């Protein structure tokens, strides 16, 4: 925690960044793994369950759905050309 708090303080932003506290801005990723040790055994597998960037949270399912829609649109557009 000191690494992020000290970095935020060096940038003059410690009052709103650097620690996980109510009212502070944070980017957070929640992974579907029982411990960090399991990450190497699932290399290449999307373990993201949900994430938050600047307070706006998203689910991995919704993100995947948007990516799939983009791919479908690209395929349809390339057929039309």
Residue pairs with C-beta under 8 A, 6 or more apart in sequence:
1 19
4 17
4 18
4 19
5 14
5 18
5 19
6 18
7 18
8 14
8 17
8 18
8 19
9 18
11 17
16 23
16 24
16 25
17 24
17 25
17 26
18 24
20 26
20 28
25 54
25 55
26 52
26 55
27 51
27 52
27 53
27 54
28 51
28 52
29 48
29 50
29 51
29 52
30 48
30 49
30 50
30 51
31 39
31 47
31 48
31 49
32 47
32 48
32 49
33 39
33 42
33 47
39 47
46 60
46 64
48 60
48 63
49 59
49 60
50 57
50 58
50 59
50 60
51 57
51 58
51 60
51 63
52 58
